[in-house]
Amino acid sequence: MRPGRISSATADDLAALLRAVWRDEAGPAEACSDLRRTMGQQRLTRKIATGFGPEALVVSKSGTVPGGVSNDAGVVAFPDGRRYAIAVLTRSLTPGAPTRDELLGTAARVALDHLRADREYRGVAP
């Protein structure tokens, strides 16, 4: 990274980072735990979380850049113990147009439903 440059990551990069944090592989276990706790205190859960009902616990960190960029990355946990790292990154096709937050939730839910169906089809354990 060079000073003065904007950092960037793909949705896959963010999901991989979250998987590592939730598995205590991103750094010392205490630091990973602190990060999970901090993310759990996020109060603006109107993006990815909108795609899931009250049975799912969604811990996420959102980001918006004026001009049409709206992102959210997090972990969705279900009562049966299954957890999924999800990242949804968007950019408006019309500069300056806002992204409706619930679209990120819908995209997250559709992707997760597809992933879960594919895993069941292939006989992969959750």
FITOR-546498 format. One record per residue: chain; residue number from 0; x, y, z of N, C-alpha, C in turn. Coordinates in steps of 0.02 Angstrom, whole numbers, m for minus. Each point is the difference from the previous one (the first is absolute). Example, Ala and Ser with C-alpha at 12.3 -4.5 7.8 and 13.67 -1.06 7.14 Angstrom:
<nodes>
<node chain="A" n="0" n_X="660" n_Y="m284" n_Z="390" ca_X="m45" ca_Y="59" ca_Z="0" c_X="45" c_Y="60" c_Z="0"/>
<node chain="A" n="1" n_X="m18" n_Y="53" n_Z="m36" ca_X="42" ca_Y="59" ca_Z="3" c_X="m39" c_Y="55" c_Z="37"/>
</nodes>
This chain:
<nodes>
<node chain="A" n="0" n_X="41" n_Y="m58" n_Z="0" ca_X="m41" ca_Y="58" ca_Z="0" c_X="44" c_Y="62" c_Z="0"/>
<node chain="A" n="1" n_X="m20" n_Y="49" n_Z="m38" ca_X="37" ca_Y="63" ca_Z="m2" c_X="m38" c_Y="54" c_Z="36"/>
<node chain="A" n="2" n_X="34" n_Y="43" n_Z="36" ca_X="m33" ca_Y="56" ca_Z="34" c_X="m41" c_Y="41" c_Z="m50"/>
<node chain="A" n="3" n_X="m59" n_Y="22" n_Z="23" ca_X="m42" ca_Y="41" ca_Z="m43" c_X="m45" c_Y="m39" c_Z="m46"/>
<node chain="A" n="4" n_X="7" n_Y="m66" n_Z="m1" ca_X="m41" ca_Y="m42" ca_Z="m43" c_X="m58" c_Y="m28" c_Z="41"/>
<node chain="A" n="5" n_X="m56" n_Y="m11" n_Z="m32" ca_X="m57" ca_Y="m29" ca_Z="33" c_X="10" c_Y="m76" c_Z="1"/>
<node chain="A" n="6" n_X="m12" n_Y="m30" n_Z="57" ca_X="6" ca_Y="m73" ca_Z="4" c_X="m62" c_Y="m31" c_Z="m33"/>
<node chain="A" n="7" n_X="7" n_Y="m61" n_Z="m21" ca_X="m56" ca_Y="m34" ca_Z="m31" c_X="3" c_Y="m74" c_Z="17"/>
<node chain="A" n="8" n_X="m58" n_Y="m32" n_Z="m4" ca_X="m5" ca_Y="m71" ca_Z="12" c_X="m60" c_Y="m26" c_Z="m39"/>
<node chain="A" n="9" n_X="2" n_Y="m63" n_Z="m16" ca_X="m58" ca_Y="m32" ca_Z="m33" c_X="m45" c_Y="m28" c_Z="54"/>
<node chain="A" n="10" n_X="m60" n_Y="m19" n_Z="m20" ca_X="m47" ca_Y="m33" ca_Z="46" c_X="31" c_Y="m64" c_Z="27"/>
<node chain="A" n="11" n_X="35" n_Y="m36" n_Z="m44" ca_X="33" ca_Y="m62" ca_Z="21" c_X="54" c_Y="14" c_Z="52"/>
<node chain="A" n="12" n_X="39" n_Y="54" n_Z="m9" ca_X="51" ca_Y="20" ca_Z="49" c_X="m32" c_Y="12" c_Z="68"/>
<node chain="A" n="13" n_X="m55" n_Y="38" n_Z="1" ca_X="m33" ca_Y="16" ca_Z="63" c_X="m29" c_Y="m62" c_Z="34"/>
<node chain="A" n="14" n_X="m32" n_Y="m44" n_Z="m39" ca_X="m27" ca_Y="m61" ca_Z="28" c_X="55" c_Y="m44" c_Z="28"/>
<node chain="A" n="15" n_X="56" n_Y="m5" n_Z="m35" ca_X="57" ca_Y="m40" ca_Z="25" c_X="27" c_Y="29" c_Z="65"/>
<node chain="A" n="16" n_X="4" n_Y="66" n_Z="4" ca_X="23" ca_Y="32" ca_Z="61" c_X="m48" c_Y="m15" c_Z="58"/>
<node chain="A" n="17" n_X="m64" n_Y="5" n_Z="m12" ca_X="m49" ca_Y="m14" ca_Z="52" c_X="3" c_Y="m73" c_Z="22"/>
<node chain="A" n="18" n_X="8" n_Y="m46" n_Z="m47" ca_X="8" ca_Y="m71" ca_Z="18" c_X="60" c_Y="m8" c_Z="46"/>
<node chain="A" n="19" n_X="55" n_Y="32" n_Z="m17" ca_X="61" ca_Y="m6" ca_Z="41" c_X="m11" c_Y="30" c_Z="70"/>
<node chain="A" n="20" n_X="m36" n_Y="56" n_Z="4" ca_X="m14" ca_Y="31" ca_Z="65" c_X="m43" c_Y="m46" c_Z="42"/>
<node chain="A" n="21" n_X="m51" n_Y="m30" n_Z="m30" ca_X="m46" ca_Y="m43" ca_Z="39" c_X="34" c_Y="m66" c_Z="19"/>
<node chain="A" n="22" n_X="53" n_Y="m19" n_Z="m34" ca_X="37" ca_Y="m61" ca_Z="17" c_X="63" c_Y="14" c_Z="41"/>
<node chain="A" n="23" n_X="9" n_Y="62" n_Z="21" ca_X="59" ca_Y="21" ca_Z="37" c_X="65" c_Y="m12" c_Z="m39"/>
<node chain="A" n="24" n_X="m4" n_Y="7" n_Z="m66" ca_X="57" ca_Y="m11" ca_Z="m43" c_X="28" c_Y="66" c_Z="m29"/>
<node chain="A" n="25" n_X="m34" n_Y="56" n_Z="13" ca_X="21" ca_Y="64" ca_Z="m28" c_X="52" c_Y="35" c_Z="43"/>
<node chain="A" n="26" n_X="12" n_Y="m27" n_Z="58" ca_X="46" ca_Y="30" ca_Z="48" c_X="m8" c_Y="m35" c_Z="66"/>
<node chain="A" n="27" n_X="26" n_Y="29" n_Z="53" ca_X="m9" ca_Y="m31" ca_Z="67" c_X="m74" c_Y="m9" c_Z="16"/>
<node chain="A" n="28" n_X="m16" n_Y="m54" n_Z="33" ca_X="m70" ca_Y="m15" ca_Z="17" c_X="m34" c_Y="57" c_Z="36"/>
<node chain="A" n="29" n_X="35" n_Y="33" n_Z="45" ca_X="m29" ca_Y="55" ca_Z="37" c_X="m18" c_Y="59" c_Z="m47"/>
<node chain="A" n="30" n_X="43" n_Y="14" n_Z="m47" ca_X="m14" ca_Y="54" ca_Z="m48" c_X="m60" c_Y="m18" c_Z="m44"/>
<node chain="A" n="31" n_X="m4" n_Y="m62" n_Z="m21" ca_X="m57" ca_Y="m22" ca_Z="m41" c_X="m65" c_Y="5" c_Z="41"/>
<node chain="A" n="32" n_X="3" n_Y="m20" n_Z="63" ca_X="m58" ca_Y="4" ca_Z="43" c_X="m21" c_Y="73" c_Z="10"/>
<node chain="A" n="33" n_X="48" n_Y="45" n_Z="9" ca_X="m15" ca_Y="71" ca_Z="7" c_X="m34" c_Y="27" c_Z="m63"/>
<node chain="A" n="34" n_X="24" n_Y="m21" n_Z="m58" ca_X="m30" ca_Y="24" ca_Z="m62" c_X="m71" c_Y="m27" c_Z="m8"/>
<node chain="A" n="35" n_X="m11" n_Y="m63" n_Z="16" ca_X="m68" ca_Y="m28" ca_Z="m3" c_X="m47" c_Y="38" c_Z="46"/>
<node chain="A" n="36" n_X="24" n_Y="15" n_Z="59" ca_X="m41" ca_Y="37" ca_Z="49" c_X="m16" c_Y="70" c_Z="m25"/>
<node chain="A" n="37" n_X="50" n_Y="33" n_Z="m27" ca_X="m9" ca_Y="68" ca_Z="m27" c_X="m49" c_Y="m1" c_Z="m58"/>
<node chain="A" n="38" n_X="7" n_Y="m47" n_Z="m45" ca_X="m47" ca_Y="m5" ca_Z="m56" c_X="m70" c_Y="m14" c_Z="25"/>
<node chain="A" n="39" n_X="m7" n_Y="m38" n_Z="54" ca_X="m65" ca_Y="m16" ca_Z="28" c_X="m35" c_Y="61" c_Z="30"/>
<node chain="A" n="40" n_X="38" n_Y="53" n_Z="12" ca_X="m29" ca_Y="61" ca_Z="28" c_X="m23" c_Y="48" c_Z="m55"/>
<node chain="A" n="41" n_X="12" n_Y="m18" n_Z="m62" ca_X="m22" ca_Y="43" ca_Z="m56" c_X="m76" c_Y="7" c_Z="4"/>
<node chain="A" n="42" n_X="m25" n_Y="60" n_Z="m2" ca_X="m71" ca_Y="12" ca_Z="6" c_X="m34" c_Y="12" c_Z="m67"/>
<node chain="A" n="43" n_X="38" n_Y="17" n_Z="m51" ca_X="m29" ca_Y="11" ca_Z="m65" c_X="m2" c_Y="m65" c_Z="m39"/>
<node chain="A" n="44" n_X="m50" n_Y="m40" n_Z="13" ca_X="m5" ca_Y="m66" ca_Z="m31" c_X="m57" c_Y="m1" c_Z="m51"/>
<node chain="A" n="45" n_X="m3" n_Y="50" n_Z="m41" ca_X="m55" ca_Y="5" ca_Z="m47" c_X="18" c_Y="m27" c_Z="m69"/>
<node chain="A" n="46" n_X="57" n_Y="m28" n_Z="m9" ca_X="20" ca_Y="m23" ca_Z="m67" c_X="m6" c_Y="m76" c_Z="m4"/>
<node chain="A" n="47" n_X="54" n_Y="m38" n_Z="12" ca_X="m4" ca_Y="m73" ca_Z="m5" c_X="m55" c_Y="m28" c_Z="44"/>
<node chain="A" n="48" n_X="m6" n_Y="26" n_Z="60" ca_X="m48" ca_Y="m27" ca_Z="48" c_X="m72" c_Y="2" c_Z="m25"/>
<node chain="A" n="49" n_X="m16" n_Y="46" n_Z="m46" ca_X="m69" ca_Y="4" ca_Z="m24" c_X="m21" c_Y="m62" c_Z="m40"/>
<node chain="A" n="50" n_X="48" n_Y="m40" n_Z="m21" ca_X="m16" ca_Y="m60" ca_Z="m38" c_X="m15" c_Y="m61" c_Z="42"/>
<node chain="A" n="51" n_X="5" n_Y="7" n_Z="66" ca_X="m8" ca_Y="m57" ca_Z="44" c_X="m50" c_Y="15" c_Z="55"/>
<node chain="A" n="52" n_X="m35" n_Y="m51" n_Z="23" ca_X="m49" ca_Y="9" ca_Z="53" c_X="32" c_Y="1" c_Z="68"/>
<node chain="A" n="53" n_X="m42" n_Y="3" n_Z="51" ca_X="25" ca_Y="4" ca_Z="69" c_X="37" c_Y="m62" c_Z="24"/>
<node chain="A" n="54" n_X="m7" n_Y="m56" n_Z="m36" ca_X="35" ca_Y="m61" ca_Z="20" c_X="75" c_Y="4" c_Z="m13"/>
<node chain="A" n="55" n_X="20" n_Y="46" n_Z="m43" ca_X="71" ca_Y="6" ca_Z="m18" c_X="30" c_Y="60" c_Z="37"/>
<node chain="A" n="56" n_X="60" n_Y="m12" n_Z="26" ca_X="39" ca_Y="54" ca_Z="31" c_X="48" c_Y="26" c_Z="m53"/>
<node chain="A" n="57" n_X="m4" n_Y="64" n_Z="m16" ca_X="43" ca_Y="30" ca_Z="m51" c_X="46" c_Y="50" c_Z="34"/>
<node chain="A" n="58" n_X="65" n_Y="m12" n_Z="m7" ca_X="51" ca_Y="46" ca_Z="26" c_X="35" c_Y="27" c_Z="m62"/>
<node chain="A" n="59" n_X="m1" n_Y="66" n_Z="m8" ca_X="27" ca_Y="27" ca_Z="m62" c_X="30" c_Y="69" c_Z="10"/>
<node chain="A" n="60" n_X="37" n_Y="21" n_Z="m50" ca_X="27" ca_Y="67" ca_Z="m3" c_X="m15" c_Y="27" c_Z="m69"/>
<node chain="A" n="61" n_X="m36" n_Y="55" n_Z="m2" ca_X="m19" ca_Y="29" ca_Z="m64" c_X="46" c_Y="57" c_Z="m17"/>
<node chain="A" n="62" n_X="m3" n_Y="20" n_Z="m63" ca_X="38" ca_Y="57" ca_Z="m23" c_X="m34" c_Y="32" c_Z="m59"/>
<node chain="A" n="63" n_X="2" n_Y="65" n_Z="m3" ca_X="m30" ca_Y="37" ca_Z="m54" c_X="49" c_Y="54" c_Z="m22"/>
<node chain="A" n="64" n_X="6" n_Y="8" n_Z="m65" ca_X="40" ca_Y="54" ca_Z="m27" c_X="m47" c_Y="43" c_Z="m41"/>
<node chain="A" n="65" n_X="m4" n_Y="65" n_Z="17" ca_X="m45" ca_Y="43" ca_Z="m38" c_X="13" c_Y="m6" c_Z="m75"/>
<node chain="A" n="66" n_X="m54" n_Y="m3" n_Z="m37" ca_X="7" ca_Y="m6" ca_Z="m72" c_X="m25" c_Y="m66" c_Z="m26"/>
<node chain="A" n="67" n_X="m27" n_Y="m42" n_Z="44" ca_X="m31" ca_Y="m62" ca_Z="m24" c_X="33" c_Y="m65" c_Z="20"/>
<node chain="A" n="68" n_X="44" n_Y="m1" n_Z="49" ca_X="30" ca_Y="m63" ca_Z="23" c_X="m30" c_Y="m17" c_Z="68"/>
<node chain="A" n="69" n_X="m26" n_Y="m61" n_Z="5" ca_X="m28" ca_Y="m23" ca_Z="64" c_X="21" c_Y="m73" c_Z="10"/>
<node chain="A" n="70" n_X="32" n_Y="m14" n_Z="56" ca_X="27" ca_Y="m67" ca_Z="13" c_X="m20" c_Y="m24" c_Z="69"/>
<node chain="A" n="71" n_X="1" n_Y="m65" n_Z="9" ca_X="m10" ca_Y="m30" ca_Z="66" c_X="34" c_Y="m68" c_Z="0"/>
<node chain="A" n="72" n_X="35" n_Y="m14" n_Z="54" ca_X="34" ca_Y="m65" ca_Z="7" c_X="m13" c_Y="m24" c_Z="71"/>
<node chain="A" n="73" n_X="m15" n_Y="m64" n_Z="6" ca_X="m15" ca_Y="m25" ca_Z="67" c_X="m6" c_Y="m76" c_Z="2"/>
<node chain="A" n="74" n_X="m23" n_Y="m23" n_Z="57" ca_X="m10" ca_Y="m71" ca_Z="11" c_X="m73" c_Y="m11" c_Z="21"/>
<node chain="A" n="75" n_X="m32" n_Y="m47" n_Z="m32" ca_X="m68" ca_Y="m18" ca_Z="16" c_X="2" c_Y="m67" c_Z="36"/>
<node chain="A" n="76" n_X="m27" n_Y="m1" n_Z="61" ca_X="1" ca_Y="m61" ca_Z="41" c_X="m72" c_Y="m23" c_Z="12"/>
<node chain="A" n="77" n_X="m10" n_Y="m66" n_Z="m7" ca_X="m65" ca_Y="m30" ca_Z="9" c_X="m2" c_Y="m39" c_Z="66"/>
<node chain="A" n="78" n_X="m61" n_Y="m12" n_Z="26" ca_X="m6" ca_Y="m35" ca_Z="65" c_X="33" c_Y="m69" c_Z="1"/>
<node chain="A" n="79" n_X="6" n_Y="m33" n_Z="m57" ca_X="30" ca_Y="m67" ca_Z="m2" c_X="76" c_Y="3" c_Z="1"/>
<node chain="A" n="80" n_X="29" n_Y="60" n_Z="5" ca_X="73" ca_Y="7" ca_Z="4" c_X="34" c_Y="15" c_Z="m66"/>
<node chain="A" n="81" n_X="m36" n_Y="m4" n_Z="m55" ca_X="31" ca_Y="15" ca_Z="m65" c_X="11" c_Y="75" c_Z="m5"/>
<node chain="A" n="82" n_X="59" n_Y="18" n_Z="m27" ca_X="18" ca_Y="70" ca_Z="m10" c_X="26" c_Y="9" c_Z="m70"/>
<node chain="A" n="83" n_X="m15" n_Y="58" n_Z="m27" ca_X="22" ca_Y="15" ca_Z="m68" c_X="28" c_Y="71" c_Z="m3"/>
<node chain="A" n="84" n_X="58" n_Y="7" n_Z="m30" ca_X="29" ca_Y="66" ca_Z="m12" c_X="m27" c_Y="25" c_Z="m66"/>
<node chain="A" n="85" n_X="m26" n_Y="61" n_Z="1" ca_X="m31" ca_Y="29" ca_Z="m60" c_X="25" c_Y="71" c_Z="m9"/>
<node chain="A" n="86" n_X="15" n_Y="17" n_Z="m62" ca_X="18" ca_Y="69" ca_Z="m17" c_X="m38" c_Y="19" c_Z="m63"/>
<node chain="A" n="87" n_X="m34" n_Y="57" n_Z="3" ca_X="m36" ca_Y="26" ca_Z="m58" c_X="27" c_Y="70" c_Z="m14"/>
<node chain="A" n="88" n_X="28" n_Y="8" n_Z="m60" ca_X="28" ca_Y="65" ca_Z="m20" c_X="m39" c_Y="25" c_Z="m60"/>
<node chain="A" n="89" n_X="m21" n_Y="62" n_Z="3" ca_X="m39" ca_Y="28" ca_Z="m56" c_X="29" c_Y="67" c_Z="m22"/>
<node chain="A" n="90" n_X="m15" n_Y="16" n_Z="m62" ca_X="16" ca_Y="66" ca_Z="m27" c_X="m57" c_Y="18" c_Z="m48"/>
<node chain="A" n="91" n_X="m28" n_Y="57" n_Z="9" ca_X="m55" ca_Y="22" ca_Z="m41" c_X="22" c_Y="11" c_Z="m72"/>
<node chain="A" n="92" n_X="m43" n_Y="m20" n_Z="m47" ca_X="14" ca_Y="12" ca_Z="m70" c_X="m11" c_Y="74" c_Z="m18"/>
<node chain="A" n="93" n_X="m38" n_Y="34" n_Z="42" ca_X="m12" ca_Y="71" ca_Z="m10" c_X="38" c_Y="38" c_Z="55"/>
<node chain="A" n="94" n_X="53" n_Y="34" n_Z="m17" ca_X="39" ca_Y="36" ca_Z="51" c_X="m44" c_Y="44" c_Z="44"/>
<node chain="A" n="95" n_X="10" n_Y="m7" n_Z="65" ca_X="m37" ca_Y="40" ca_Z="48" c_X="m66" c_Y="m31" c_Z="21"/>
<node chain="A" n="96" n_X="m24" n_Y="m51" n_Z="m34" ca_X="m63" ca_Y="m31" ca_Z="19" c_X="10" c_Y="m44" c_Z="61"/>
<node chain="A" n="97" n_X="m45" n_Y="5" n_Z="50" ca_X="7" ca_Y="m41" ca_Z="60" c_X="m17" c_Y="m73" c_Z="m13"/>
<node chain="A" n="98" n_X="28" n_Y="m45" n_Z="39" ca_X="m16" ca_Y="m71" ca_Z="m3" c_X="m50" c_Y="m14" c_Z="55"/>
<node chain="A" n="99" n_X="m54" n_Y="m33" n_Z="m15" ca_X="m48" ca_Y="m18" ca_Z="51" c_X="30" c_Y="m56" c_Z="42"/>
<node chain="A" n="100" n_X="3" n_Y="13" n_Z="65" ca_X="35" ca_Y="m46" ca_Z="46" c_X="m29" c_Y="m71" c_Z="m3"/>
<node chain="A" n="101" n_X="m65" n_Y="m7" n_Z="m8" ca_X="m30" ca_Y="m67" ca_Z="1" c_X="22" c_Y="m42" c_Z="m60"/>
<node chain="A" n="102" n_X="25" n_Y="33" n_Z="m53" ca_X="25" ca_Y="m38" ca_Z="m57" c_X="62" c_Y="m41" c_Z="20"/>
<node chain="A" n="103" n_X="40" n_Y="27" n_Z="45" ca_X="59" ca_Y="m37" ca_Z="24" c_X="m23" c_Y="m62" c_Z="39"/>
<node chain="A" n="104" n_X="m52" n_Y="7" n_Z="40" ca_X="m27" ca_Y="m56" ca_Z="37" c_X="m29" c_Y="m53" c_Z="m46"/>
<node chain="A" n="105" n_X="m35" n_Y="21" n_Z="m51" ca_X="m27" ca_Y="m47" ca_Z="m48" c_X="56" c_Y="m37" c_Z="m36"/>
<node chain="A" n="106" n_X="51" n_Y="36" n_Z="m22" ca_X="56" ca_Y="m32" ca_Z="m34" c_X="35" c_Y="m50" c_Z="46"/>
<node chain="A" n="107" n_X="8" n_Y="18" n_Z="64" ca_X="32" ca_Y="m46" ca_Z="47" c_X="m41" c_Y="m63" c_Z="10"/>
<node chain="A" n="108" n_X="m66" n_Y="9" n_Z="7" ca_X="m44" ca_Y="m58" ca_Z="12" c_X="m2" c_Y="m46" c_Z="m61"/>
<node chain="A" n="109" n_X="m5" n_Y="29" n_Z="m60" ca_X="m2" ca_Y="m40" ca_Z="m61" c_X="66" c_Y="m39" c_Z="m8"/>
<node chain="A" n="110" n_X="56" n_Y="33" n_Z="12" ca_X="65" ca_Y="m34" ca_Z="m5" c_X="6" c_Y="m56" c_Z="51"/>
<node chain="A" n="111" n_X="m21" n_Y="13" n_Z="61" ca_X="5" ca_Y="m51" ca_Z="52" c_X="m47" c_Y="m59" c_Z="m15"/>
<node chain="A" n="112" n_X="m61" n_Y="15" n_Z="m22" ca_X="m47" ca_Y="m54" ca_Z="m18" c_X="29" c_Y="m43" c_Z="m55"/>
<node chain="A" n="113" n_X="32" n_Y="32" n_Z="m50" ca_X="31" ca_Y="m37" ca_Z="m55" c_X="57" c_Y="m44" c_Z="26"/>
<node chain="A" n="114" n_X="42" n_Y="29" n_Z="43" ca_X="57" ca_Y="m37" ca_Z="27" c_X="m24" c_Y="m61" c_Z="40"/>
<node chain="A" n="115" n_X="m49" n_Y="11" n_Z="43" ca_X="m26" ca_Y="m55" ca_Z="41" c_X="m32" c_Y="m54" c_Z="m42"/>
<node chain="A" n="116" n_X="m39" n_Y="19" n_Z="m52" ca_X="m32" ca_Y="m49" ca_Z="m44" c_X="53" c_Y="m40" c_Z="m38"/>
<node chain="A" n="117" n_X="52" n_Y="34" n_Z="m24" ca_X="53" ca_Y="m34" ca_Z="m37" c_X="37" c_Y="m50" c_Z="45"/>
<node chain="A" n="118" n_X="13" n_Y="20" n_Z="62" ca_X="35" ca_Y="m45" ca_Z="46" c_X="m43" c_Y="m61" c_Z="16"/>
<node chain="A" n="119" n_X="m65" n_Y="10" n_Z="9" ca_X="m46" ca_Y="m56" ca_Z="14" c_X="m3" c_Y="m46" c_Z="m61"/>
<node chain="A" n="120" n_X="m3" n_Y="29" n_Z="m60" ca_X="m3" ca_Y="m38" ca_Z="m61" c_X="62" c_Y="m45" c_Z="m8"/>
<node chain="A" n="121" n_X="58" n_Y="27" n_Z="18" ca_X="63" ca_Y="m37" ca_Z="m6" c_X="12" c_Y="m46" c_Z="60"/>
<node chain="A" n="122" n_X="m44" n_Y="4" n_Z="50" ca_X="8" ca_Y="m43" ca_Z="59" c_X="54" c_Y="23" c_Z="47"/>
<node chain="A" n="123" n_X="16" n_Y="64" n_Z="0" ca_X="51" ca_Y="27" ca_Z="44" c_X="m32" c_Y="18" c_Z="66"/>
<node chain="A" n="124" n_X="31" n_Y="m23" n_Z="54" ca_X="m26" ca_Y="16" ca_Z="67" c_X="6" c_Y="74" c_Z="14"/>
<node chain="A" n="125" n_X="m49" n_Y="30" n_Z="37" ca_X="5" ca_Y="71" ca_Z="16" c_X="60" c_Y="17" c_Z="42"/>
</nodes>
